[in-house]
Amino acid sequence: MNFMKGVMIGSLITAGTMMMYSEGVDNSKKMLVKKGKQIAKKVRNNM
């Protein structure tokens, strides 16, 4: 179960970074980082 959570978190982080580099807009980068941190907090709290 922990392995699957790790894979899921890793894929979300990778997708977020790819989106940040492809768009190149500062506002969207900040928003994606903020959303990523919120998702990471939720996952950590649910473990």
Secondary structure, DSSP 4 states (H G I P E B T S, - for coil): -HHHHHHHHHHHHHHHHHHHHHH--HHHHHHHHHHHHHHHHHHHHH-
